[in-house]
Amino acid sequence: MARVYNFSAGPSMLPEAVLKTAADEMLDYQGSGQSVMEMSHRSKTYDKIIKDAEALLREIMNIPDNYKVMFLQGGGSTQFAMVALNFMNKNNKADYIITGQWAKKAYKEAARYGDAKAVASSEDKTFSYIPKTDKSMFREDADYVYICMNNTIYGTVYHELPDTGDIPLIADISSCILSEPIDVTKFGALFAGAQKNMAPAGLTIAIVREDLIGNAMDICPTMLNYKTHADADSLFNTPPCYTIYIAKLVLEWIKNEVGGLDKMKELNEKKAKLLYDFLDNSELFKGTVVPEDRSLMNVPFVTGNPDLDAKFVKEATEAGLVNIKGHRTVGGMRASIYNAMPYEGVVALVDFMKKFEAENK
């Protein structure tokens, strides 16, 4: 059976080389006589897997020694509570920039535990842009400022980080992690659900500056306290073992086959340019995001006719271009072109769009 080009926003495509390695090692991981799925997380064999995964992530992302890396569960949605319970701990205040559904959910969750304030929002135009902010907009006594770096549903991204001064910046980087270099030192904490660009669903990465760990609210559950997991090297309880193993394979692929994040960014820019250039010159399709805030990872577009959009999605699926229907809040289509999407997949999409446009003028 031929593989399709999967434009899903997540779970998303994985590199074919990674899937082949995982298949080869499914029954017998490197002579252990067992699958990683069956392996004790306390075994020496698995201990090497999780330590290698962390070392690779630190190397590839250039994560400084004074940041803890944690392999967690619960997805990005659990992080919405963890961030507030761990960091909104001095003045019980936090400032949020609302750039989409996930930032809005994070803000609402934080408001359950303290004084969360929405300092800016782009909801007035269906989150089609990143709102401009300056340092004066943030409360001087805020414990942190929160952003969603790349907005999966709406196709926007921060090309320039907000200036928060001495206030820690916390970012959800779920849909842009490992897509390009990022300066970790500009953040107090970063987190990402792995199912978009790094591994199958079930794993969440948290990268937290050490000085921010250890001051969680008294009401914080043990499992939602970053210190719990930092002190136990992500082995306080059984971690998502197999997903961490796949993440290690993806990291090896980025390092050894792609050549690191600078090269990864070049490849992603090439893919995105091909699609955006077509959209900018199309008579039928149009992108929904202002050009200066466009994401490299998620590209929403519409025809302006819901019936034609539905026809496009149906015919694209039949042509092996799957999971391209847009989110209900935007409508139309959305092509998620994460790291594992090959350039040929975007070529196939653009060629299909050209054909569809010619047949539906």
C-alpha positions as a Markdown table, in Angstrom:
| # | Residue | x | y | z |
|---|---|---|---|---|
| 1 | Met | 0.0 | 0.0 | 0.0 |
| 2 | Ala | 1.3 | 3.4 | -0.9 |
| 3 | Arg | 1.8 | 5.9 | 1.9 |
| 4 | Val | -0.3 | 9.1 | 1.8 |
| 5 | Tyr | 0.9 | 12.6 | 2.4 |
| 6 | Asn | -0.5 | 13.4 | 5.9 |
| 7 | Phe | -1.2 | 17.1 | 6.4 |
| 8 | Ser | -2.7 | 16.5 | 9.9 |
| 9 | Ala | -2.1 | 19.1 | 12.6 |
| 10 | Gly | -1.4 | 16.2 | 15.0 |
| 11 | Pro | -0.8 | 13.4 | 15.4 |
| 12 | Ser | 1.3 | 14.1 | 12.4 |
| 13 | Met | 3.7 | 12.4 | 10.0 |
| 14 | Leu | 6.9 | 10.9 | 11.3 |
| 15 | Pro | 10.1 | 10.5 | 9.3 |
| 16 | Glu | 10.0 | 7.4 | 7.2 |
| 17 | Ala | 13.5 | 6.5 | 8.3 |
| 18 | Val | 12.4 | 6.6 | 11.9 |
| 19 | Leu | 9.4 | 4.3 | 11.3 |
| 20 | Lys | 11.6 | 1.8 | 9.5 |
| 21 | Thr | 14.1 | 1.7 | 12.4 |
| 22 | Ala | 11.3 | 1.3 | 14.9 |
| 23 | Ala | 9.9 | -1.5 | 12.8 |
| 24 | Asp | 13.2 | -3.3 | 12.6 |
| 25 | Glu | 13.6 | -3.0 | 16.4 |
| 26 | Met | 10.0 | -3.8 | 17.3 |
| 27 | Leu | 10.6 | -7.4 | 18.4 |
| 28 | Asp | 14.2 | -7.1 | 19.6 |
| 29 | Tyr | 15.7 | -3.8 | 20.6 |
| 30 | Gln | 19.5 | -4.0 | 20.0 |
| 31 | Gly | 19.8 | -7.6 | 21.1 |
| 32 | Ser | 17.7 | -7.3 | 24.3 |
| 33 | Gly | 15.2 | -9.9 | 23.1 |
| 34 | Gln | 12.3 | -7.6 | 23.8 |
| 35 | Ser | 10.5 | -4.6 | 22.4 |
| 36 | Val | 11.0 | -1.2 | 24.0 |
| 37 | Met | 7.2 | -1.4 | 24.7 |
| 38 | Glu | 7.8 | -4.3 | 27.1 |
| 39 | Met | 10.9 | -2.9 | 28.8 |
| 40 | Ser | 11.1 | -1.9 | 32.4 |
| 41 | His | 11.7 | 1.8 | 32.8 |
| 42 | Arg | 14.0 | 1.0 | 35.6 |
| 43 | Ser | 16.2 | -1.3 | 33.4 |
| 44 | Lys | 19.7 | -0.3 | 32.4 |
| 45 | Thr | 18.7 | -0.6 | 28.7 |
| 46 | Tyr | 15.9 | 1.8 | 29.0 |
| 47 | Asp | 17.8 | 4.1 | 31.2 |
| 48 | Lys | 20.3 | 4.6 | 28.4 |
| 49 | Ile | 17.4 | 5.3 | 25.9 |
| 50 | Ile | 15.9 | 8.1 | 28.1 |
| 51 | Lys | 19.3 | 9.6 | 28.9 |
| 52 | Asp | 20.4 | 9.6 | 25.3 |
| 53 | Ala | 17.1 | 11.3 | 24.3 |
| 54 | Glu | 17.7 | 14.1 | 26.8 |
| 55 | Ala | 21.3 | 14.5 | 25.7 |
| 56 | Leu | 20.3 | 14.7 | 22.1 |
| 57 | Leu | 17.6 | 17.3 | 22.8 |
| 58 | Arg | 20.0 | 19.4 | 24.8 |
| 59 | Glu | 22.6 | 19.2 | 22.0 |
| 60 | Ile | 20.2 | 19.9 | 19.2 |
| 61 | Met | 18.4 | 22.8 | 20.9 |
| 62 | Asn | 21.5 | 24.1 | 22.7 |
| 63 | Ile | 19.8 | 23.9 | 26.1 |
| 64 | Pro | 22.0 | 25.4 | 28.8 |
| 65 | Asp | 22.9 | 23.4 | 31.9 |
| 66 | Asn | 20.8 | 25.5 | 34.2 |
| 67 | Tyr | 17.6 | 24.3 | 32.5 |
| 68 | Lys | 16.0 | 21.0 | 33.5 |
| 69 | Val | 14.5 | 18.8 | 30.7 |
| 70 | Met | 11.5 | 16.7 | 31.7 |
| 71 | Phe | 9.7 | 14.0 | 29.8 |
| 72 | Leu | 6.1 | 14.2 | 31.0 |
| 73 | Gln | 2.5 | 13.1 | 30.2 |
| 74 | Gly | -0.8 | 14.8 | 30.0 |
| 75 | Gly | -0.2 | 16.8 | 26.8 |
| 76 | Gly | 0.0 | 20.6 | 26.5 |
| 77 | Ser | -3.4 | 20.9 | 28.1 |
| 78 | Thr | -2.0 | 19.6 | 31.5 |
| 79 | Gln | 0.8 | 22.2 | 31.2 |
| 80 | Phe | -1.8 | 24.9 | 31.3 |
| 81 | Ala | -2.4 | 24.1 | 34.9 |
| 82 | Met | 1.2 | 23.1 | 35.7 |
| 83 | Val | 2.5 | 26.5 | 34.5 |
| 84 | Ala | 0.1 | 28.4 | 36.8 |
| 85 | Leu | 0.5 | 26.1 | 39.8 |
| 86 | Asn | 4.3 | 26.3 | 39.6 |
| 87 | Phe | 5.1 | 29.8 | 38.5 |
| 88 | Met | 2.2 | 32.1 | 39.6 |
| 89 | Asn | 3.7 | 31.8 | 43.1 |
| 90 | Lys | 5.0 | 35.2 | 44.2 |
| 91 | Asn | 2.4 | 37.9 | 43.5 |
| 92 | Asn | -0.2 | 35.4 | 42.2 |
| 93 | Lys | -0.4 | 37.3 | 38.9 |
| 94 | Ala | 0.3 | 36.3 | 35.3 |
| 95 | Asp | -0.1 | 38.1 | 31.9 |
| 96 | Tyr | -1.3 | 36.2 | 28.8 |
| 97 | Ile | -1.2 | 37.2 | 25.2 |
| 98 | Ile | -4.2 | 35.5 | 23.5 |
| 99 | Thr | -3.3 | 34.4 | 19.9 |
| 100 | Gly | -5.6 | 31.4 | 19.5 |
| 101 | Gln | -7.6 | 28.7 | 21.1 |
| 102 | Trp | -4.7 | 27.1 | 23.0 |
| 103 | Ala | -3.5 | 30.4 | 24.5 |
| 104 | Lys | -7.1 | 31.2 | 25.5 |
| 105 | Lys | -7.5 | 27.8 | 27.2 |
| 106 | Ala | -4.2 | 28.3 | 29.0 |
| 107 | Tyr | -5.4 | 31.7 | 30.2 |
| 108 | Lys | -8.7 | 30.4 | 31.4 |
| 109 | Glu | -6.9 | 27.6 | 33.3 |
| 110 | Ala | -4.5 | 30.0 | 35.0 |
| 111 | Ala | -7.5 | 32.2 | 36.0 |
| 112 | Arg | -8.6 | 29.4 | 38.3 |
| 113 | Tyr | -5.6 | 29.8 | 40.4 |
| 114 | Gly | -4.8 | 33.5 | 40.5 |
| 115 | Asp | -5.0 | 36.9 | 38.8 |
| 116 | Ala | -4.5 | 36.0 | 35.1 |
| 117 | Lys | -4.8 | 39.0 | 32.8 |
| 118 | Ala | -5.2 | 39.0 | 29.0 |
| 119 | Val | -3.0 | 41.9 | 28.0 |
| 120 | Ala | -3.5 | 41.5 | 24.3 |
| 121 | Ser | -5.6 | 39.4 | 21.9 |
| 122 | Ser | -6.0 | 38.9 | 18.1 |
| 123 | Glu | -9.5 | 37.3 | 18.5 |
| 124 | Asp | -11.0 | 40.4 | 16.8 |
| 125 | Lys | -9.8 | 39.1 | 13.4 |
| 126 | Thr | -10.1 | 35.3 | 14.1 |
| 127 | Phe | -6.5 | 35.2 | 15.4 |
| 128 | Ser | -5.1 | 35.9 | 11.9 |
| 129 | Tyr | -2.2 | 38.0 | 13.3 |
| 130 | Ile | 0.1 | 38.3 | 16.3 |
| 131 | Pro | -0.9 | 41.4 | 18.4 |
| 132 | Lys | 1.9 | 43.9 | 18.9 |
| 133 | Thr | 3.0 | 44.4 | 22.5 |
| 134 | Asp | 5.5 | 46.5 | 24.4 |
| 135 | Lys | 7.0 | 46.2 | 27.8 |
| 136 | Ser | 4.7 | 48.8 | 29.3 |
| 137 | Met | 1.7 | 46.5 | 28.7 |
| 138 | Phe | 2.9 | 43.9 | 31.2 |
| 139 | Arg | 2.4 | 44.3 | 34.9 |
| 140 | Glu | 5.7 | 44.9 | 36.7 |
| 141 | Asp | 4.6 | 42.5 | 39.4 |
| 142 | Ala | 3.4 | 39.7 | 37.1 |
| 143 | Asp | 5.1 | 36.4 | 37.9 |
| 144 | Tyr | 5.3 | 35.5 | 34.2 |
| 145 | Val | 4.2 | 36.4 | 30.7 |
| 146 | Tyr | 2.7 | 33.5 | 28.6 |
| 147 | Ile | 2.6 | 33.1 | 24.9 |
| 148 | Cys | 1.8 | 30.3 | 22.4 |
| 149 | Met | 4.7 | 30.5 | 20.0 |
| 150 | Asn | 3.1 | 28.9 | 17.0 |
| 151 | Asn | -0.7 | 28.8 | 16.7 |
| 152 | Thr | -1.5 | 25.5 | 15.1 |
| 153 | Ile | -5.2 | 26.2 | 14.3 |
| 154 | Tyr | -4.7 | 29.7 | 12.9 |
| 155 | Gly | -1.3 | 29.5 | 11.2 |
| 156 | Thr | 0.5 | 32.4 | 13.0 |
| 157 | Val | 3.9 | 32.4 | 14.7 |
| 158 | Tyr | 6.0 | 34.8 | 16.7 |
| 159 | His | 8.9 | 35.9 | 14.6 |
| 160 | Glu | 10.0 | 38.3 | 17.3 |
| 161 | Leu | 9.4 | 37.6 | 20.9 |
| 162 | Pro | 7.7 | 40.1 | 23.2 |
| 163 | Asp | 9.9 | 42.2 | 25.4 |
| 164 | Thr | 9.0 | 41.2 | 29.0 |
| 165 | Gly | 12.0 | 42.8 | 30.7 |
| 166 | Asp | 12.9 | 40.8 | 33.8 |
| 167 | Ile | 9.6 | 38.9 | 33.9 |
| 168 | Pro | 10.0 | 35.3 | 32.9 |
| 169 | Leu | 8.5 | 34.4 | 29.5 |
| 170 | Ile | 6.7 | 31.1 | 29.3 |
| 171 | Ala | 6.0 | 29.6 | 25.9 |
| 172 | Asp | 3.9 | 26.7 | 24.4 |
| 173 | Ile | 6.1 | 25.6 | 21.5 |
| 174 | Ser | 4.1 | 22.4 | 20.7 |
| 175 | Ser | 3.7 | 23.0 | 17.0 |
| 176 | Cys | 7.1 | 24.5 | 16.2 |
| 177 | Ile | 9.6 | 22.6 | 18.5 |
| 178 | Leu | 12.6 | 21.4 | 16.5 |
| 179 | Ser | 11.5 | 23.3 | 13.4 |
| 180 | Glu | 14.2 | 25.9 | 13.6 |
| 181 | Pro | 16.8 | 27.2 | 16.2 |
| 182 | Ile | 15.4 | 28.8 | 19.3 |
| 183 | Asp | 17.2 | 30.7 | 22.0 |
| 184 | Val | 16.2 | 28.9 | 25.1 |
| 185 | Thr | 17.8 | 31.5 | 27.4 |
| 186 | Lys | 15.1 | 34.0 | 26.4 |
| 187 | Phe | 12.5 | 31.9 | 28.3 |
| 188 | Gly | 11.8 | 30.9 | 31.8 |
| 189 | Ala | 10.1 | 27.7 | 30.6 |
| 190 | Leu | 9.1 | 26.0 | 27.4 |
| 191 | Phe | 6.8 | 23.1 | 26.8 |
| 192 | Ala | 5.6 | 21.0 | 23.9 |
| 193 | Gly | 3.3 | 18.2 | 23.2 |
| 194 | Ala | 5.4 | 15.8 | 21.0 |
| 195 | Gln | 2.7 | 14.6 | 18.6 |
| 196 | Lys | 3.2 | 17.4 | 16.1 |
| 197 | Asn | 6.9 | 17.5 | 15.3 |
| 198 | Met | 8.7 | 15.0 | 17.6 |
| 199 | Ala | 7.0 | 11.7 | 18.4 |
| 200 | Pro | 3.6 | 10.0 | 18.6 |
| 201 | Ala | 1.0 | 11.3 | 21.1 |
| 202 | Gly | 1.6 | 10.6 | 24.7 |
| 203 | Leu | 4.8 | 12.6 | 25.5 |
| 204 | Thr | 5.2 | 16.2 | 26.6 |
| 205 | Ile | 8.5 | 18.0 | 26.8 |
| 206 | Ala | 9.1 | 20.6 | 29.5 |
| 207 | Ile | 12.3 | 22.7 | 29.6 |
| 208 | Val | 12.4 | 24.8 | 32.8 |
| 209 | Arg | 15.0 | 27.1 | 34.2 |
| 210 | Glu | 16.2 | 25.7 | 37.5 |
| 211 | Asp | 15.6 | 28.8 | 39.6 |
| 212 | Leu | 11.9 | 28.6 | 38.7 |
| 213 | Ile | 11.6 | 25.1 | 40.1 |
| 214 | Gly | 10.7 | 24.3 | 43.7 |
| 215 | Asn | 8.2 | 27.0 | 44.6 |
| 216 | Ala | 4.9 | 25.5 | 43.5 |
| 217 | Met | 1.7 | 26.5 | 45.2 |
| 218 | Asp | 0.7 | 24.5 | 48.3 |
| 219 | Ile | -2.3 | 23.2 | 46.5 |
| 220 | Cys | -0.2 | 21.8 | 43.6 |
| 221 | Pro | -0.7 | 18.1 | 43.2 |
| 222 | Thr | 2.6 | 16.0 | 43.5 |
| 223 | Met | 2.3 | 14.9 | 39.8 |
| 224 | Leu | 1.9 | 18.5 | 38.6 |
| 225 | Asn | 5.0 | 19.8 | 40.5 |
| 226 | Tyr | 7.9 | 20.3 | 38.2 |
| 227 | Lys | 10.3 | 19.5 | 41.1 |
| 228 | Thr | 8.8 | 16.0 | 41.4 |
| 229 | His | 9.9 | 15.2 | 37.9 |
| 230 | Ala | 13.1 | 17.2 | 37.8 |
| 231 | Asp | 14.4 | 15.5 | 41.0 |
| 232 | Ala | 13.5 | 12.0 | 39.6 |
| 233 | Asp | 15.0 | 12.6 | 36.1 |
| 234 | Ser | 11.6 | 12.0 | 34.6 |
| 235 | Leu | 11.3 | 8.6 | 36.3 |
| 236 | Phe | 9.1 | 9.4 | 39.3 |
| 237 | Asn | 6.5 | 7.2 | 37.8 |
| 238 | Thr | 6.4 | 5.1 | 34.6 |
| 239 | Pro | 7.0 | 7.5 | 31.7 |
| 240 | Pro | 5.7 | 7.1 | 28.2 |
| 241 | Cys | 8.6 | 4.8 | 27.4 |
| 242 | Tyr | 7.9 | 3.9 | 23.7 |
| 243 | Thr | 7.1 | 7.5 | 22.8 |
| 244 | Ile | 10.4 | 8.7 | 24.3 |
| 245 | Tyr | 12.2 | 6.0 | 22.3 |
| 246 | Ile | 10.6 | 7.3 | 19.1 |
| 247 | Ala | 11.5 | 10.9 | 20.1 |
| 248 | Lys | 15.1 | 9.7 | 20.4 |
| 249 | Leu | 15.0 | 8.3 | 16.9 |
| 250 | Val | 13.6 | 11.5 | 15.6 |
| 251 | Leu | 16.3 | 13.5 | 17.3 |
| 252 | Glu | 18.9 | 11.2 | 15.8 |
| 253 | Trp | 17.3 | 11.8 | 12.4 |
| 254 | Ile | 17.5 | 15.6 | 12.8 |
| 255 | Lys | 21.1 | 15.4 | 14.0 |
| 256 | Asn | 22.5 | 12.8 | 11.6 |
| 257 | Glu | 20.3 | 13.0 | 8.4 |
| 258 | Val | 19.0 | 16.5 | 8.4 |
| 259 | Gly | 22.1 | 18.1 | 9.9 |
| 260 | Gly | 20.7 | 20.1 | 12.8 |
| 261 | Leu | 18.2 | 22.9 | 13.3 |
| 262 | Asp | 19.7 | 25.4 | 11.0 |
| 263 | Lys | 19.4 | 23.0 | 8.1 |
| 264 | Met | 15.9 | 22.0 | 9.3 |
| 265 | Lys | 14.9 | 25.6 | 9.1 |
| 266 | Glu | 16.1 | 25.9 | 5.6 |
| 267 | Leu | 14.1 | 22.9 | 4.5 |
| 268 | Asn | 11.0 | 24.2 | 6.3 |
| 269 | Glu | 11.4 | 27.6 | 4.7 |
| 270 | Lys | 11.7 | 26.0 | 1.3 |
| 271 | Lys | 8.5 | 24.0 | 1.8 |
| 272 | Ala | 6.5 | 27.0 | 3.2 |
| 273 | Lys | 7.7 | 29.4 | 0.4 |
| 274 | Leu | 6.4 | 27.0 | -2.3 |
| 275 | Leu | 3.0 | 26.9 | -0.7 |
| 276 | Tyr | 2.7 | 30.6 | 0.2 |
| 277 | Asp | 4.0 | 31.7 | -3.2 |
| 278 | Phe | 1.2 | 29.7 | -4.8 |
| 279 | Leu | -1.4 | 31.1 | -2.5 |
| 280 | Asp | -0.3 | 34.6 | -3.1 |
| 281 | Asn | -0.7 | 34.2 | -6.8 |
| 282 | Ser | -3.8 | 32.0 | -6.9 |
| 283 | Glu | -7.1 | 33.3 | -8.2 |
| 284 | Leu | -9.1 | 30.7 | -6.3 |
| 285 | Phe | -7.3 | 30.1 | -3.0 |
| 286 | Lys | -6.1 | 32.6 | -0.4 |
| 287 | Gly | -4.2 | 32.3 | 2.9 |
| 288 | Thr | -5.9 | 33.6 | 6.0 |
| 289 | Val | -2.9 | 35.0 | 7.9 |
| 290 | Val | -1.2 | 38.4 | 7.5 |
| 291 | Pro | 2.1 | 37.8 | 5.7 |
| 292 | Glu | 4.4 | 39.0 | 8.4 |
| 293 | Asp | 3.1 | 36.5 | 11.0 |
| 294 | Arg | 2.9 | 33.4 | 8.8 |
| 295 | Ser | 3.8 | 30.1 | 10.3 |
| 296 | Leu | 6.3 | 27.7 | 8.7 |
| 297 | Met | 4.4 | 24.8 | 10.1 |
| 298 | Asn | 0.6 | 25.4 | 9.7 |
| 299 | Val | -0.8 | 27.0 | 6.6 |
| 300 | Pro | -4.6 | 27.7 | 6.6 |
| 301 | Phe | -6.3 | 28.7 | 3.3 |
| 302 | Val | -9.8 | 29.0 | 1.9 |
| 303 | Thr | -11.6 | 29.4 | -1.4 |
| 304 | Gly | -14.3 | 31.6 | 0.1 |
| 305 | Asn | -16.9 | 29.1 | -0.9 |
| 306 | Pro | -17.7 | 26.4 | 1.8 |
| 307 | Asp | -19.1 | 24.0 | -0.8 |
| 308 | Leu | -15.9 | 24.4 | -2.9 |
| 309 | Asp | -13.8 | 23.9 | 0.2 |
| 310 | Ala | -15.6 | 20.6 | 1.0 |
| 311 | Lys | -15.1 | 19.5 | -2.6 |
| 312 | Phe | -11.4 | 20.3 | -2.4 |
| 313 | Val | -11.0 | 18.3 | 0.8 |
| 314 | Lys | -12.8 | 15.3 | -0.6 |
| 315 | Glu | -10.9 | 15.2 | -3.9 |
| 316 | Ala | -7.6 | 15.9 | -2.1 |
| 317 | Thr | -8.2 | 12.9 | 0.2 |
| 318 | Glu | -8.9 | 10.7 | -2.8 |
| 319 | Ala | -5.6 | 11.9 | -4.3 |
| 320 | Gly | -3.7 | 10.8 | -1.2 |
| 321 | Leu | -3.4 | 14.3 | 0.4 |
| 322 | Val | -5.1 | 13.5 | 3.7 |
| 323 | Asn | -6.2 | 15.4 | 6.8 |
| 324 | Ile | -6.3 | 18.8 | 5.1 |
| 325 | Lys | -9.6 | 20.0 | 6.4 |
| 326 | Gly | -9.3 | 23.3 | 8.3 |
| 327 | His | -10.3 | 23.7 | 11.9 |
| 328 | Arg | -14.0 | 24.6 | 12.4 |
| 329 | Thr | -13.2 | 28.1 | 13.8 |
| 330 | Val | -11.4 | 29.0 | 10.5 |
| 331 | Gly | -13.0 | 26.7 | 8.0 |
| 332 | Gly | -11.5 | 25.9 | 4.6 |
| 333 | Met | -8.3 | 23.9 | 4.6 |
| 334 | Arg | -5.1 | 23.7 | 6.6 |
| 335 | Ala | -1.8 | 22.1 | 5.5 |
| 336 | Ser | 0.4 | 21.2 | 8.4 |
| 337 | Ile | 3.9 | 20.8 | 6.9 |
| 338 | Tyr | 5.9 | 19.8 | 9.9 |
| 339 | Asn | 9.5 | 18.5 | 9.8 |
| 340 | Ala | 8.6 | 15.1 | 8.5 |
| 341 | Met | 6.6 | 16.3 | 5.6 |
| 342 | Pro | 8.9 | 15.9 | 2.6 |
| 343 | Tyr | 9.3 | 18.7 | 0.0 |
| 344 | Glu | 7.7 | 16.3 | -2.5 |
| 345 | Gly | 4.6 | 16.3 | -0.4 |
| 346 | Val | 4.2 | 20.1 | -0.7 |
| 347 | Val | 4.9 | 19.8 | -4.5 |
| 348 | Ala | 2.1 | 17.2 | -4.8 |
| 349 | Leu | -0.3 | 19.5 | -2.9 |
| 350 | Val | 0.5 | 22.6 | -4.9 |
| 351 | Asp | 0.2 | 20.6 | -8.2 |
| 352 | Phe | -3.2 | 19.3 | -7.0 |
| 353 | Met | -4.3 | 22.9 | -6.1 |
| 354 | Lys | -3.3 | 24.1 | -9.6 |
| 355 | Lys | -5.3 | 21.3 | -11.1 |
| 356 | Phe | -8.3 | 21.9 | -8.9 |
| 357 | Glu | -8.2 | 25.7 | -9.6 |
| 358 | Ala | -8.2 | 25.1 | -13.4 |
| 359 | Glu | -11.1 | 22.7 | -13.1 |
| 360 | Asn | -13.2 | 25.0 | -10.8 |
| 361 | Lys | -12.8 | 28.5 | -12.1 |
